[in-house]
Amino acid sequence: FIRFPGRVSGTSFQCKLGLAPCIRYVTKSEACKLESIPLDFGDYHPLKPITVTESKTKKMNRKGSTSSTSSSSSSSMLDPLSSVLDGTDPLSLFAAAADPVTTTATMDSTRKKRDKDDSSAVGSDFEPWSSKRGEILARYTTTEKNSSIQFFTGKATTTGSAVSEKVRTRLEELDDLEEGSQKELLNLTQQDYMNRIEELNQSLKDAWSSDQKVKALKIVIQCSKLLSDTTVIQFYPSKFVLITDILDTFGKLVYERILSMCVDSRVPLPDNFSPESVNDTAKETCLNWFFKIASIRELIPRFYVEAAILKCNKFLSKMGISECLPRLTSMIRGIGDPLVAVYARAYLCRVGMEVAPQLKESLNENFFDFLLTFKQIHGDTVQNQLVVQCVEIPLYLTLYSPAIDWILQCIAYRAPEVLLTEMMERCKNLGNNALLLNSIMSAFRAEFIAARSMDFIGMIKECDESGFPKHLLFRSLGLNLALADPPENDRLQILNEAWKVITKLKNPQDYINCAEVWVEYTCRHFTKREVNTVLADVIKHMTPDRAFEDAYPQLQSIIQKVITYIYDFSLLFSVEKFLPFLDMFQKESVRVEVCKCIMESFIKHQQESTKDPVILNALLHICKTMHDSVNALTLEDEKRMLAALINGFIKMVSFGRDFEQQLSFYVEARSMFCNLEPVLVQLIHSVNQLAMETRKVMKGNHSRKTAAFVRACVAFCFITIPSLSGIFIRLNLYLHSGQVALANQCLSQADAFFKAAVSLVPEVPKMINVDGKMRPSDTFLLEFLCNFFSTLLVVPDHPEQGVLFLVRGLLNVIQDYTWEDNSDDKVRIYTNVLHLLSAMTQEVYIYHVDKVDSNDTLYGGDSKFLAEINKLCETVIAQILDHLKTLGKEETLKRQSQLALYLFNTILAHGDLRNNKLNQLSVNLWNLAQKHGFADTSTMVTTLEYIKKRSKQPEMSHFTDLALRLPLQSRT
């Protein structure tokens, strides 16, 4: 089996591929000579004549193949090209013998483990090809038409009686798949082309899963042929990405298939298996695949398909991969088109880094071969091709960048610094070629590049700018300096040298692409003076003709970098050109995003509150911009985010003891942010807090001035709350603000808040929106009313409104409120009212508000006041008992039992059981709770024990009689 770099049949090599003439190498001639390498597995050749005899064998049916009764007796090794036709090839034998379920499960676990190990062959610091794929597809696009391949069904295989006839049929099939089994689809748009390639990828998987290996190989070969086509040259990098995806899929399928044949007694191969542990069947199948690929006539598909299954050499020999890499490298020398050749080298590096990352010598040789042929880029053949396609040389050179960058990334990965020195020398020998210099700076570690910054600047100055502009080189250098620091003594000179070139750029897009990178270097190493100079230069270049409208992403990046390094906002806003720079963001959506970015940085880094007028004015303007972007179409999540940022700013503003100035700020903020409810809520809380801080400073003894100030705070809240839409937000704020007013002795204002809350209760809807979902409001209303009752205990009666006017008003509202038929919340509220009324009968209330006289002080236990409370209690209890009667139906007996016990416990805790009527009521409730067997026995026992325990306390002897009247009834 002769291994050689390239072989074609029929016409000359150049005519066959339509490429430039082959390279005549002056140096390294010995390495490029064709040589014959003996195969480790014998001198068997797939095209060698075979002597055959007839023999009977068991027929095995197989989809897509024919049966035969022939076998070879002249050799112990079966012909892999013929065995695939008669169904006795190792692939079919293993597929027929293996249990698909067990094999699949075993292989899945093995694949996961192996994939994990393969990914660890190179570290996480190596940027994978997958991360570059999307960028290439997005960057290298075209509006011209492409061509693709449409596959026909292959010719039916004829059944032969001799192996020689099958070999002939197999060879015809190979010819057919290269020449006649497809048609070209012309005039495809880029998207159509990409869709077609994806269809082919799926077709490959489908063909493989249906055991049509020949069809799968056809697809891969024809797709590989497309890589020799450069008719739409600016799309070539994207075409390479799409087609190598298919090659990667094919290589994985072949490897997994052969690996599955190595499973011995369902035990998979170890991760680092040796060829000796691979059985003969798997080796023979592996050889079969390499022999099939060796029969491909054209160089480019033969190279790509063999490179795709390079990993399979692990099944044949320990040195298989290390021997194949130099040979495949030599094969690339036969590709005449330099663009096609460099992407072939990139693919070989891709495969090499995946299967043998330790073989760096072959990767280096691959790149040095490219350097030897680099001048071919400027040859007549390439120039003529560019003239035909109307492509300028600068655009053409950018097509090389993805391939060269990838090759150099593979070479530079964890390479010593001396390799960078060698690369720089080779680049100088090529006349400081800008394309190579750019790729070198992109590939090697930033620390190495930064340490040689001045050397690179010298090389950049000497570059020829006609093909690859210098500003791109400075951009690449700046990207490295953003990651690593250059020598301190060189920093200013580096900035000056770079900015000399950048500031002279006439094209705004070229300018901003470079300035974006060097702004970070400036912020990182210099003061606000240099940053201000750079920002001024950006404004100068981007303002004419509104060039900034096409550069919003870069301008956003500049802002992000500035606030990343200058997070002291007093220093940031002292940069004279910072706010004028913000004025360039005139598209609202972009402007809002920039403002959000600034506010996030402020909230993250501002540790102490501020009253700096420069900061306040600037951030108020920024927050106003965010607020004004809100409209009817703004999503709720977006509103919440904007409100959270504005609230974060409001919380950080403090004027210290200057409370009036603080209130003025809140008033201004309310007028500016009136469309965001969460901001208004925060302002109300902040003003209430301000009133309480005033009380704290005055120790509760307000002067005329502070009393007027806290009334102003209360007024702020009272006129702001009605503008809110959330009803429970309003209720709770009325209650909270009323408590603050009460604490500051603003009694009439507190009454106004509580009256407003009472009048709002009837408006509570049955369902409310909670986090985007509709929920019943009963639970929230019950919670609010319980809090309200607790506050009403200490609220003194108004001298002109009558006894307990707020309590009566609230009870009337509760009575008129429409409750759900199956709800007991009304009774639970009434029961809580009993708790309140009981507390109001005490001589001294259990809590008070400082310097506020509650009803215990105002009435002093007056008998008329107590009589009014008793009347209210009787009315409430009557309402509860009426409700209990309505629960006498069978389906509501359990609710009746629970409510009866709840009321019993309330009377037990708060009532005077020496009253005969109340005592008898408690007994009746006890019996009602147990009447139908729904009471929990353990709860009843515990309650009775508590009553007996209390009966032993002084003045509680009447509990003894009560305990005797409370029987425990069994469920039966």
Secondary structure, DSSP 8 states (H G I E B T S, - for coil): ----S----SS-HHHHHT-------SSSHHHHS------TT-S--TTS----EE--------TT-----EE-SS-SS--HHHHHHHT-SHHHHHHHHS-HHHHHHHHHHHHHHHHHHHHTTS-TTS--HHHHHHHHHHHS--SS-EEEEEE---------SSHHHHHHHHHHHHHHHHHTSEEEEEEE-HHHHHHHHHHHHHHHHHHHHTT-HHHHHHHHHHHHHGGG--TTGGGHHHHHHHHHHHHHHHHHHHHHHHHHTT-BTTB---TT--GGGS-HHHHHHHHHHHHHHHT--SHHHHHHHHHHTGGGGGGT-TTHHHHHHHHHHHHHTT---HHHHHHHHHHHHHHHHHH-TT-HHHHHHHHHHHHHTGGGGGSHHHHHHHHHHT--HHHHHHTTHHHHHHHHHHHHTT--HHHHHHHHHHHHHTT--HHHHHHHHHHS-HHHHHHTHHHHHHHHHTS-TTTS-HHHHHHHHHHHHTTS---GGGHHHHHHHHHHHHTT--SHHHHHHHHHHHHHHHHHHS-HHHHHHHHHHHHHHHSGGGGGGG-HHHHHHHHHHHHHH---HHHHTTSTTHHHHHTT--SHHHHHHHHHHHHHHHHHH--S-B--HHHHHHHHHHHHHHHHT--TT--HHHHHHHHHHHHHHHHTB--TT-HHHHHHHHHHHHHHSTT-HHHHHHHHHHHHHHHHHHHHHHTT---HHHHHHHHHHHHHHHHHGGG---HHHHHHHHHHHHHHHHHTT-HHHHHHHHHHHHHHGGG--SEEEETTEEEESHHHHHHHHHHHHHHHTT----TTT-TTHHHHHHHHHHHHS---TT--HHHHHHHHHHHHHHHHTSSS-S---TT---HHHHHTT-HHHHHHHHHHHHHHHHHHHHHHHHT-SGGGHHHHHHHHHHHHHHHHHHS-TTSHHHHHHHHHHHHHHHHTS-S-HHHHHHHHHHHHHHTTSTT-THHHHHHHT-------
